[in-house]
Amino acid sequence: MKTTPEHDARIAKMTFASVYPHYVTKVERKGRTKEELHRVIEWLTGFDEKKLNRLIDSKVTFESFFKQAKLHPNAPLITGVICGYRIEEIENELTRQVRYLDKLVDELAKGRKMEKILRL
């Protein structure tokens, strides 16, 4: 699916720190924990809690966040629709990676089992 260059640029410049509190609120509101959120983020990116906190404190952009990440080999198994886009059809790599994260957070908030979220 085609995203506009403006859309892709806006996502690239957005800071992870600005979105992270929304992820926490979303999962906690649905009865999940911050620790579970961190587990999902670590699975996708390889960032442990210490590294994640440093990235948040540094206010890195999503572009920088995903440049530093070591994406899990099973990340392409994350499919479906998020924010009106079918993930597997998003052509821009960075936008697709951000949507992977959004989809995992969404699945966590919806009560999906961790084994399914982590594609085990």
LUMLUM-187354 format. One record per residue (C-alpha): residue number from 1; residue in three letters; x, y, z. Coordinates in steps of 0.25 Angstrom, whole numbers, plus 5000, padded with zeros to 4 digits. Layout:
% residues N
+-----+-----+------+------+------+
!   n ! res !    X !    Y !    Z !
+-----+-----+------+------+------+
! NUM ! ALA !    X !    Y !    Z !
...
+-----+-----+------+------+------+
% end
This chain:
% residues 120
+-----+-----+------+------+------+
!   n ! res !    X !    Y !    Z !
+-----+-----+------+------+------+
!   1 ! MET ! 5000 ! 5000 ! 5000 !
!   2 ! LYS ! 5005 ! 5014 ! 4996 !
!   3 ! THR ! 5008 ! 5024 ! 5007 !
!   4 ! THR ! 5011 ! 5038 ! 5004 !
!   5 ! PRO ! 5025 ! 5043 ! 5005 !
!   6 ! GLU ! 5019 ! 5054 ! 5015 !
!   7 ! HIS ! 5013 ! 5043 ! 5023 !
!   8 ! ASP ! 5026 ! 5035 ! 5023 !
!   9 ! ALA ! 5034 ! 5047 ! 5027 !
!  10 ! ARG ! 5025 ! 5051 ! 5038 !
!  11 ! ILE ! 5027 ! 5037 ! 5044 !
!  12 ! ALA ! 5042 ! 5037 ! 5042 !
!  13 ! LYS ! 5043 ! 5051 ! 5050 !
!  14 ! MET ! 5033 ! 5047 ! 5061 !
!  15 ! THR ! 5040 ! 5044 ! 5074 !
!  16 ! PHE ! 5039 ! 5030 ! 5080 !
!  17 ! ALA ! 5038 ! 5037 ! 5094 !
!  18 ! SER ! 5025 ! 5045 ! 5089 !
!  19 ! VAL ! 5018 ! 5032 ! 5086 !
!  20 ! TYR ! 5023 ! 5023 ! 5097 !
!  21 ! PRO ! 5014 ! 5028 ! 5108 !
!  22 ! HIS ! 5002 ! 5025 ! 5099 !
!  23 ! TYR ! 5006 ! 5011 ! 5097 !
!  24 ! VAL ! 5007 ! 5010 ! 5112 !
!  25 ! THR ! 4994 ! 5016 ! 5114 !
!  26 ! LYS ! 4987 ! 5007 ! 5104 !
!  27 ! VAL ! 4992 ! 4994 ! 5109 !
!  28 ! GLU ! 4990 ! 4997 ! 5124 !
!  29 ! ARG ! 4976 ! 5002 ! 5121 !
!  30 ! LYS ! 4973 ! 4988 ! 5116 !
!  31 ! GLY ! 4979 ! 4981 ! 5128 !
!  32 ! ARG ! 4993 ! 4978 ! 5122 !
!  33 ! THR ! 5006 ! 4983 ! 5128 !
!  34 ! LYS ! 5018 ! 4992 ! 5125 !
!  35 ! GLU ! 5027 ! 4980 ! 5126 !
!  36 ! GLU ! 5019 ! 4972 ! 5116 !
!  37 ! LEU ! 5020 ! 4984 ! 5107 !
!  38 ! HIS ! 5035 ! 4985 ! 5109 !
!  39 ! ARG ! 5036 ! 4970 ! 5106 !
!  40 ! VAL ! 5029 ! 4972 ! 5093 !
!  41 ! ILE ! 5038 ! 4984 ! 5089 !
!  42 ! GLU ! 5050 ! 4976 ! 5092 !
!  43 ! TRP ! 5045 ! 4964 ! 5084 !
!  44 ! LEU ! 5044 ! 4973 ! 5072 !
!  45 ! THR ! 5056 ! 4982 ! 5074 !
!  46 ! GLY ! 5066 ! 4975 ! 5083 !
!  47 ! PHE ! 5066 ! 4987 ! 5092 !
!  48 ! ASP ! 5066 ! 4983 ! 5107 !
!  49 ! GLU ! 5059 ! 4992 ! 5117 !
!  50 ! LYS ! 5072 ! 5000 ! 5120 !
!  51 ! LYS ! 5075 ! 5003 ! 5105 !
!  52 ! LEU ! 5060 ! 5006 ! 5103 !
!  53 ! ASN ! 5060 ! 5017 ! 5115 !
!  54 ! ARG ! 5073 ! 5023 ! 5109 !
!  55 ! LEU ! 5066 ! 5024 ! 5095 !
!  56 ! ILE ! 5054 ! 5031 ! 5102 !
!  57 ! ASP ! 5062 ! 5040 ! 5110 !
!  58 ! SER ! 5070 ! 5044 ! 5097 !
!  59 ! LYS ! 5057 ! 5047 ! 5090 !
!  60 ! VAL ! 5061 ! 5039 ! 5078 !
!  61 ! THR ! 5053 ! 5040 ! 5065 !
!  62 ! PHE ! 5047 ! 5027 ! 5060 !
!  63 ! GLU ! 5057 ! 5027 ! 5049 !
!  64 ! SER ! 5068 ! 5027 ! 5059 !
!  65 ! PHE ! 5061 ! 5017 ! 5067 !
!  66 ! PHE ! 5059 ! 5007 ! 5056 !
!  67 ! LYS ! 5073 ! 5009 ! 5051 !
!  68 ! GLN ! 5079 ! 5005 ! 5064 !
!  69 ! ALA ! 5069 ! 4993 ! 5065 !
!  70 ! LYS ! 5072 ! 4979 ! 5061 !
!  71 ! LEU ! 5059 ! 4975 ! 5056 !
!  72 ! HIS ! 5054 ! 4961 ! 5060 !
!  73 ! PRO ! 5055 ! 4951 ! 5048 !
!  74 ! ASN ! 5040 ! 4948 ! 5050 !
!  75 ! ALA ! 5036 ! 4962 ! 5049 !
!  76 ! PRO ! 5031 ! 4960 ! 5035 !
!  77 ! LEU ! 5021 ! 4950 ! 5041 !
!  78 ! ILE ! 5014 ! 4963 ! 5047 !
!  79 ! THR ! 5002 ! 4965 ! 5037 !
!  80 ! GLY ! 4989 ! 4971 ! 5037 !
!  81 ! VAL ! 4983 ! 4985 ! 5037 !
!  82 ! ILE ! 4987 ! 4996 ! 5046 !
!  83 ! CYS ! 4984 ! 5011 ! 5045 !
!  84 ! GLY ! 4976 ! 5008 ! 5032 !
!  85 ! TYR ! 4989 ! 5001 ! 5025 !
!  86 ! ARG ! 4991 ! 4987 ! 5022 !
!  87 ! ILE ! 5005 ! 4985 ! 5028 !
!  88 ! GLU ! 5010 ! 4975 ! 5018 !
!  89 ! GLU ! 5007 ! 4985 ! 5007 !
!  90 ! ILE ! 5014 ! 4997 ! 5012 !
!  91 ! GLU ! 5026 ! 5000 ! 5003 !
!  92 ! ASN ! 5034 ! 5009 ! 5012 !
!  93 ! GLU ! 5042 ! 5001 ! 5021 !
!  94 ! LEU ! 5043 ! 5010 ! 5033 !
!  95 ! THR ! 5028 ! 5013 ! 5032 !
!  96 ! ARG ! 5026 ! 4998 ! 5032 !
!  97 ! GLN ! 5035 ! 4996 ! 5044 !
!  98 ! VAL ! 5027 ! 5006 ! 5052 !
!  99 ! ARG ! 5014 ! 4999 ! 5048 !
! 100 ! TYR ! 5020 ! 4986 ! 5053 !
! 101 ! LEU ! 5022 ! 4992 ! 5067 !
! 102 ! ASP ! 5008 ! 4998 ! 5066 !
! 103 ! LYS ! 5002 ! 4985 ! 5063 !
! 104 ! LEU ! 5009 ! 4978 ! 5074 !
! 105 ! VAL ! 5004 ! 4988 ! 5084 !
! 106 ! ASP ! 4990 ! 4987 ! 5079 !
! 107 ! GLU ! 4990 ! 4972 ! 5080 !
! 108 ! LEU ! 4996 ! 4973 ! 5094 !
! 109 ! ALA ! 4985 ! 4983 ! 5098 !
! 110 ! LYS ! 4974 ! 4973 ! 5092 !
! 111 ! GLY ! 4978 ! 4962 ! 5101 !
! 112 ! ARG ! 4985 ! 4953 ! 5091 !
! 113 ! LYS ! 4994 ! 4942 ! 5097 !
! 114 ! MET ! 5009 ! 4946 ! 5098 !
! 115 ! GLU ! 5013 ! 4934 ! 5090 !
! 116 ! LYS ! 5004 ! 4938 ! 5078 !
! 117 ! ILE ! 5009 ! 4953 ! 5079 !
! 118 ! LEU ! 5023 ! 4948 ! 5079 !
! 119 ! ARG ! 5021 ! 4939 ! 5067 !
! 120 ! LEU ! 5026 ! 4927 ! 5075 !
+-----+-----+------+------+------+
% end
